[in-house]
Amino acid sequence: AVTVDTTPPVLASATPGIASPTSQTANWPITFGAISETYASYCIRENQTDVNGCAWVSGTLPVLYTASASAGAKVVSYWIQDLAGNISARVDTPSITVDTTAPTLASLTI
């Protein structure tokens, strides 16, 4: 008998371990919720919600995400893929705003 697997894996959540807004633009810790089954690869995209164009990486999800250095709102999207090639639904982190602009002093009165 042959069993055909057509059930995609489930990734419950992806939560960054930093607050928004932040000036930190690299190495955000990420905590993942439950995963329904063993998966073979994953895809991560920043401010891209389409699985098309994914660069699939073999192995387990990384616990650190390196965000791009540009300022602005960032949503990180994750997908996992099982050995049969089934792809999970997209899981997005909450939006985190990266603020890299230093404050300026308009005037100073002594």
Secondary structure as GFF3:
##gff-version 3
##sequence-region A 1 110
A	DSSP	beta_strand	14	16	.	.	.	ID=ss1
A	DSSP	beta_strand	28	32	.	.	.	ID=ss2
A	DSSP	beta_strand	41	46	.	.	.	ID=ss3
A	DSSP	beta_strand	57	58	.	.	.	ID=ss4
A	DSSP	beta_strand	64	65	.	.	.	ID=ss5
A	DSSP	beta_strand	72	74	.	.	.	ID=ss6
A	DSSP	beta_strand	76	81	.	.	.	ID=ss7
A	DSSP	beta_strand	91	92	.	.	.	ID=ss8
A	DSSP	beta_strand	96	98	.	.	.	ID=ss9
###
